[in-house]
Amino acid sequence: MSQLRGGGFDLMLTDPFLPCGPILARVLSIPAVYFLRGLPCELDLKANQCLLLPSYVSVFFSGNTGTMTFPERVKNMIMSFVESYMCKIIYVHFDDLVSRYFGDNMTYKDLVSHGAIWLLRYDFTFEWPRPVMPNMVFIGGINCAKKAPLPVVSMCMH
């Protein structure tokens, strides 16, 4: 750790899926820049205090579309509550780890909420539009390899 502290790093570029990068950024007192596709249970949105609208935005794996009927909205809300409960179970080990190192009942969500910039590898072409914060930047398509151009199609009207 002393060697890392003396390294003179300006920032930590990491994926917050595991707590190593965010913990190191906090210990070294440098900004954390997150590069991710998304976190389970929408933790990225919750950590940034984004407005979550489960009655309007479909929960992942719900099968709902962008326009939901009333029963689909109820299903979406129920799935949101169940997901919230499951996430408490999923992240309990990360919460214990973070509170052990930083005390003050700090949770993993509290730790990752200090991210300076969130580079999100998706765009609204494949996701449902939702409110995001200004420090969340969409860089969708960054993982795409250069492909051959689309063939030219001539359209004849008879």
C-alpha positions as CSV (number, residue, x, y, z in Angstrom):
1,M,0.0,0.0,0.0
2,S,2.8,2.4,0.8
3,Q,4.3,1.7,-2.7
4,L,0.9,2.5,-4.3
5,R,0.5,5.7,-2.2
6,G,3.9,6.9,-3.4
7,G,3.0,6.1,-7.0
8,G,1.4,9.5,-7.7
9,F,-1.7,8.2,-9.3
10,D,-4.2,10.7,-10.5
11,L,-7.3,8.5,-10.7
12,M,-8.5,4.9,-10.4
13,L,-10.2,3.5,-13.6
14,T,-12.1,0.5,-12.5
15,D,-15.2,-1.6,-12.8
16,P,-17.2,-1.3,-9.5
17,F,-18.6,-4.8,-10.0
18,L,-16.1,-5.9,-7.3
19,P,-15.1,-3.7,-4.4
20,C,-11.3,-3.7,-4.9
21,G,-11.1,-0.6,-7.2
22,P,-13.5,1.6,-5.2
23,I,-11.7,0.6,-1.9
24,L,-8.3,1.4,-3.3
25,A,-9.5,4.8,-4.7
26,R,-10.8,5.7,-1.3
27,V,-7.7,4.5,0.5
28,L,-5.4,6.4,-1.9
29,S,-7.7,9.5,-1.8
30,I,-8.0,9.7,-5.6
31,P,-11.1,10.0,-7.8
32,A,-12.7,6.8,-9.0
33,V,-13.7,6.6,-12.7
34,Y,-16.0,3.6,-13.3
35,F,-16.2,1.8,-16.6
36,L,-19.1,-0.6,-16.5
37,R,-22.1,-2.1,-18.3
38,G,-24.3,-1.9,-15.3
39,L,-24.4,-3.3,-11.8
40,P,-26.9,-5.9,-10.5
41,C,-30.0,-4.4,-8.9
42,E,-29.4,-1.0,-10.5
43,L,-26.8,-0.2,-7.9
44,D,-25.2,2.2,-10.3
45,L,-28.4,4.2,-10.5
46,K,-29.1,4.0,-6.8
47,A,-25.6,5.1,-5.9
48,N,-25.9,8.1,-8.1
49,Q,-29.3,8.9,-6.6
50,C,-31.0,8.7,-10.0
51,L,-34.7,8.9,-10.0
52,L,-36.0,5.3,-10.2
53,L,-39.4,4.9,-11.8
54,P,-40.5,1.2,-11.5
55,S,-44.1,2.1,-12.4
56,Y,-42.8,3.5,-15.8
57,V,-39.4,1.9,-16.6
58,S,-39.5,-1.8,-17.0
59,V,-37.5,-3.9,-14.5
60,F,-34.7,-6.0,-16.1
61,F,-35.9,-9.5,-17.0
62,S,-39.6,-8.5,-16.4
63,G,-40.5,-9.0,-20.1
64,N,-42.4,-5.8,-20.0
65,T,-42.2,-3.3,-22.8
66,G,-42.0,0.5,-22.8
67,T,-45.8,0.8,-22.7
68,M,-47.2,-1.2,-19.8
69,T,-50.8,-2.0,-18.9
70,F,-51.9,-1.6,-15.3
71,P,-51.3,-5.3,-14.5
72,E,-47.8,-5.1,-16.0
73,R,-47.1,-2.0,-13.9
74,V,-48.2,-3.9,-10.8
75,K,-46.0,-6.8,-11.8
76,N,-43.1,-4.4,-12.4
77,M,-43.5,-2.9,-8.9
78,I,-43.6,-6.3,-7.2
79,M,-40.5,-7.4,-9.1
80,S,-38.8,-4.1,-8.0
81,F,-39.6,-4.9,-4.4
82,V,-38.3,-8.5,-4.7
83,E,-35.2,-7.3,-6.5
84,S,-34.5,-4.8,-3.7
85,Y,-34.7,-7.6,-1.1
86,M,-32.5,-9.9,-3.1
87,C,-29.9,-7.2,-3.5
88,K,-29.6,-6.8,0.2
89,I,-28.7,-10.5,0.4
90,I,-26.3,-10.2,-2.6
91,Y,-24.4,-7.2,-1.4
92,V,-24.2,-8.1,2.4
93,H,-20.6,-9.4,2.0
94,F,-19.5,-6.2,0.2
95,D,-21.2,-4.1,2.8
96,D,-19.4,-6.0,5.6
97,L,-16.1,-5.6,3.8
98,V,-16.5,-1.8,3.3
99,S,-17.7,-1.2,6.9
100,R,-14.8,-3.2,8.2
101,Y,-12.3,-1.0,6.4
102,F,-14.0,2.4,6.7
103,G,-16.4,2.0,9.7
104,D,-19.3,4.3,10.3
105,N,-21.7,1.7,9.0
106,M,-20.6,2.6,5.4
107,T,-22.2,0.4,2.8
108,Y,-21.0,-0.6,-0.6
109,K,-23.5,1.7,-2.2
110,D,-22.1,4.6,-0.1
111,L,-18.6,3.8,-1.3
112,V,-19.4,3.6,-5.0
113,S,-21.5,6.7,-4.8
114,H,-18.3,8.7,-4.6
115,G,-17.4,7.9,-8.2
116,A,-16.3,10.9,-10.1
117,I,-17.4,9.7,-13.6
118,W,-19.4,6.7,-14.6
119,L,-18.6,5.5,-18.2
120,L,-21.6,3.4,-19.1
121,R,-21.1,0.9,-21.9
122,Y,-24.7,1.0,-23.1
123,D,-27.1,3.3,-24.8
124,F,-30.8,3.8,-25.1
125,T,-30.9,1.8,-28.3
126,F,-31.0,-1.4,-26.3
127,E,-32.1,0.0,-22.9
128,W,-35.2,1.8,-21.7
129,P,-34.7,5.5,-21.4
130,R,-34.4,6.7,-17.8
131,P,-33.2,9.7,-15.9
132,V,-29.5,9.8,-15.2
133,M,-27.1,12.2,-13.4
134,P,-24.6,14.5,-15.2
135,N,-21.6,12.4,-14.2
136,M,-23.0,9.4,-16.0
137,V,-21.6,9.3,-19.6
138,F,-22.9,6.9,-22.3
139,I,-20.1,5.3,-24.4
140,G,-22.2,2.6,-26.0
141,G,-20.6,0.7,-28.9
142,I,-17.0,1.0,-27.5
143,N,-16.7,-2.8,-27.5
144,C,-17.8,-3.2,-31.1
145,A,-15.2,-4.3,-33.5
146,K,-15.1,-2.6,-36.9
147,K,-17.3,-4.6,-39.3
148,A,-17.8,-4.5,-43.0
149,P,-20.2,-1.8,-44.2
150,L,-23.8,-2.7,-44.9
151,P,-24.5,-3.7,-48.5
152,V,-26.0,-1.1,-50.8
153,V,-29.7,-1.9,-51.5
154,S,-31.3,-0.3,-54.6
155,M,-35.0,0.3,-54.3
156,C,-36.9,0.1,-57.6
157,M,-40.4,1.4,-57.7
158,H,-42.6,-0.2,-60.4
